[in-house]
Amino acid sequence: MSRIGLAKLLRANAHHGAIPKFKRNLLLRDFLPSAGCSAQTMGRVALDFIVFGEAYLQRLTNVIGQVLELRHLPAINMRRKVDGGFVMLLPNGRELEFAADEVEHVMDYDVEQDVYGVPDYLGGMHSLLLNESATLFRRRYFNNGAHAGFIFYTNDPDLSEEDEDNLRLQIESSKGVGNFRSMFVNIPNGTEKAIQLIPVGDVATKDEFEKIKNITRADVIAAWRMNPALAGIMPESVGGFGDIEKIDRVYTNNEIRPIAQLFLQVNDSLRGDRRIGWRDAVAVGQ
């Protein structure tokens, strides 16, 4: 799975791009910064873990081997070596190697392999891309002036060649900026359907666009295991989604605290005031 591809997906959909940072913010809300791990470091590491399913921290030690601080290593550039240890990919084909005991690798377990972590939302990736495609199609349609969405059809013999040329000129000039212009057509002795507009684009598919957006949005939110009340969705019913404080509390207990538990394993290499923990969430060191 391409790390660069996963990173670019964050910009493909509004909900898919916002939910990772929202979950990161929930994790930071009760985080207790220490001399060993700052809030900025934990914020970066948490976002890596949520997006890529894994995160990397470098142990900075003193002369006697005690860990003084944890430094964030971008997961998008980190790779595990076959013979042990880690390597960071740098620009211009360069690499920076790390020993196995120099890096703390926090990852979510994957049933197919135990080398790298895998994010949970991959099952919703096709819905995510379909949502993006529907939005891009809609944008291109309007940027094109919507003129290609109709067939301008006429079969009236009373329409002169000069009138045809004028109509063709009016239609061609409607493309681009200022395309929504009014048009007056007068055909003496013309039949009722001498000129017709036959829709083939936006008008015929407007309902499908809304359905695609709603269905794929639900899939994306389900893939993230995000409660709709916390995902910035407007409720369709008058009653709304219920008590937002209870929803937040349950979601934090079921989704955020387990992530915090995974990060507490780094305390095995930290000491004293450099240990990490969360306020009112999980006891430090447990």
URSUL-V84447 format. One record per residue. RES is the residue in one small letter. OMEGA is omega in radians with two decimals (none if undefined). Layout:
BEGIN
RES&OMEGA + RES&OMEGA
END
This chain:
BEGIN
m&-3.10 + s&3.08 + r&3.12 + i&3.10 + g&3.11 + l&3.13 + a&-3.14 + k&3.12 + l&-3.13 + l&-3.13 + r&-3.09 + a&-3.05 + n&-3.07 + a&-3.10 + h&-3.13 + h&3.13 + g&-3.06 + a&-3.05 + i&3.12 + p&-3.14 + k&3.07 + f&3.11 + k&3.06 + r&3.14 + n&3.08 + l&3.13 + l&-3.14 + l&-3.04 + r&-3.11 + d&3.13 + f&3.12 + l&3.13 + p&3.12 + s&3.11 + a&-3.12 + g&-3.11 + c&-3.12 + s&3.10 + a&3.12 + q&3.11 + t&-3.13 + m&3.11 + g&3.13 + r&-3.13 + v&-3.14 + a&3.13 + l&3.05 + d&-3.10 + f&-3.10 + i&-3.10 + v&-3.03 + f&-3.09 + g&3.12 + e&3.14 + a&-3.08 + y&3.08 + l&3.08 + q&3.10 + r&3.07 + l&-3.01 + t&3.04 + n&-3.05 + v&-3.14 + i&3.03 + g&3.11 + q&-3.13 + v&-3.13 + l&-3.04 + e&3.05 + l&-3.13 + r&-3.12 + h&3.02 + l&-3.07 + p&-3.09 + a&-3.10 + i&-3.10 + n&-3.05 + m&3.08 + r&3.07 + r&-3.14 + k&-3.12 + v&-3.10 + d&-3.13 + g&-3.11 + g&-3.06 + f&3.09 + v&3.06 + m&3.12 + l&-3.11 + l&3.11 + p&3.09 + n&3.05 + g&-3.13 + r&-3.14 + e&3.08 + l&-3.04 + e&3.09 + f&3.05 + a&-3.08 + a&-3.11 + d&-3.14 + e&-3.04 + v&3.02 + e&-3.09 + h&3.12 + v&-3.10 + m&3.05 + d&-3.04 + y&3.07 + d&-3.03 + v&-3.10 + e&-3.12 + q&-3.13 + d&3.13 + v&-3.13 + y&3.03 + g&-3.14 + v&-3.14 + p&-3.07 + d&-2.96 + y&-3.07 + l&3.12 + g&3.13 + g&-3.03 + m&-3.14 + h&3.08 + s&3.10 + l&-3.12 + l&3.08 + l&3.08 + n&3.12 + e&-3.13 + s&3.12 + a&3.13 + t&3.14 + l&3.10 + f&3.14 + r&3.14 + r&-3.13 + r&3.13 + y&-3.12 + f&3.09 + n&3.12 + n&3.12 + g&3.13 + a&-3.11 + h&-3.13 + a&-3.12 + g&-3.13 + f&2.94 + i&3.13 + f&-2.97 + y&3.07 + t&3.11 + n&-3.08 + d&3.14 + p&3.14 + d&3.13 + l&-3.07 + s&3.10 + e&3.11 + e&3.09 + d&3.11 + e&3.13 + d&3.12 + n&3.11 + l&3.12 + r&3.13 + l&3.13 + q&-3.12 + i&-3.13 + e&-3.11 + s&-3.13 + s&-3.12 + k&3.04 + g&-3.07 + v&3.13 + g&-3.02 + n&-3.07 + f&3.14 + r&3.08 + s&-3.12 + m&3.11 + f&3.14 + v&3.11 + n&3.12 + i&3.12 + p&3.13 + n&3.12 + g&3.12 + t&-3.06 + e&-3.11 + k&3.14 + a&3.11 + i&-3.13 + q&2.99 + l&-3.11 + i&-3.09 + p&3.07 + v&-3.04 + g&-2.96 + d&-3.07 + v&-3.10 + a&-3.03 + t&-3.05 + k&3.12 + d&3.13 + e&3.14 + f&-3.13 + e&3.12 + k&-3.14 + i&-3.13 + k&-3.11 + n&-3.11 + i&-3.12 + t&3.07 + r&3.11 + a&3.12 + d&-3.14 + v&-3.14 + i&3.11 + a&3.13 + a&3.11 + w&-3.06 + r&-3.11 + m&3.07 + n&-3.11 + p&-3.14 + a&-3.13 + l&-3.06 + a&3.10 + g&-3.13 + i&3.09 + m&3.13 + p&-3.13 + e&-3.13 + s&3.14 + v&-3.11 + g&3.13 + g&-3.08 + f&-3.11 + g&-3.10 + d&-3.07 + i&3.13 + e&3.09 + k&3.11 + i&3.12 + d&-3.11 + r&-3.14 + v&-3.14 + y&3.11 + t&-3.14 + n&-3.02 + n&-3.02 + e&-3.00 + i&-3.11 + r&3.04 + p&3.07 + i&3.10 + a&3.12 + q&3.13 + l&-3.12 + f&-3.13 + l&3.12 + q&3.14 + v&3.11 + n&3.12 + d&-3.13 + s&3.13 + l&-3.09 + r&2.99 + g&-3.05 + d&3.14 + r&3.12 + r&-3.10 + i&3.13 + g&-3.13 + w&-3.12 + r&3.07 + d&-3.13 + a&3.10 + v&-3.11 + a&-3.14 + v&3.08 + g&3.11 + q&none
END
